[in-house]
Amino acid sequence: MQNKFTIIPAVDILDGKCVRLEKGDFDKVTVYSDDPLEMALKWQGKGYKWLHVVDLDGAKTGIQKNIAIVKKIASVVSVPIEVSGGLRNLDRIKELLDCGVSRVILGTVAFENLSLIKTICDAYGDKIAVGIDARKDIVLKKGWLEKTSLKALDIAKRLADIGVKRFVYTDVSRDGMMEGPNFPAIKKFASSVKAKVIASGGVTTNDDIEKLSKIRNVEGCVIGRAIYEGRITLV
């Protein structure tokens, strides 16, 4: 495994609770804790070096209903956190970075306003990533509820050309299903973009992590259900 490969637990927040969805389906919710901060501290305590915090309400509506919880996590934990979920304007991005968030992950806005993404990347550089959430190579937005006409690689290449240095690539059909990642899609994506890639969706076993760590340009992976249910034991 690459020395710098990073395993990143997901802390997904919906209605103030720490949850996981199946394939991003808001009707298929598993609640793991009523206290997302407690979960963040748990993963920090187990030695994980980054946390992936998602405001699912924000992803769905564009309004960060859980921003107070996100800020609390950023102020209390000592490891860096990356945050996503409905971040669609410069003021909110600045607000989060100013309160201790290390990286913001943009989704919907990246597919609707390239000029704004360039402005954001020019201002914040490596603190900005874009989430490419795809089903059958087609990008989804607005909390995976809306299908675009964009192909994942096509838009990723355009975004890399205007300054995006990192992508979080998720195969939505694998997310929360404990069926393993879509390795061919991840390899194709990572080898085709001039940016670092964090893989997400379906990571279930230590062997999955080992395989991902050997893919060029893949610097880490986000894991949700498998960590919550004790399937991953590397840390």
C-alpha angles and dihedrals in degrees: 000000000000111000092231097044106127127211108206121195115216121232103192114188124203122167089348094305133108107247146156126220129207110240088339092296110154089203092060103063129159114194112213099173142359088219117060091182090058090053092048090052090047093057092044089052091053090058105260111154100209137027128212109213119189128188098208092184088055092049090053100043107016089241116110098226091168099044093118089058092046091051091048091053091049092051097046107039120073097210121082118264133205117209133202139166125104098345100155108146138054096240094058092046090051091047092055095044090049092054096055106278108141099203137010123209116212124203126158096026091054090064096043106041118030093170090058091049090054090051091049093047092048089053101042108018113180092016088074126078132167124224113224105197109183140177114193088347093303117120120239125202142184096051092323089294097112127056118217129201091239125114113224098235095042095056093039091056091050091049093048089052091058095048112282106144101182139035132194102212117200128182097210093200090063099042114118093354100104090224099121129260125295094253097181092053092046092049092048093048096045094047093049104050128070094227142075117273133213111197123220137174129068100010101157113151142036087251090058089054092048092052093047091050090060096055112103115249093012104119100173148340137238115228128190124156096024092059094043091051096045099249094126117068105165092107 
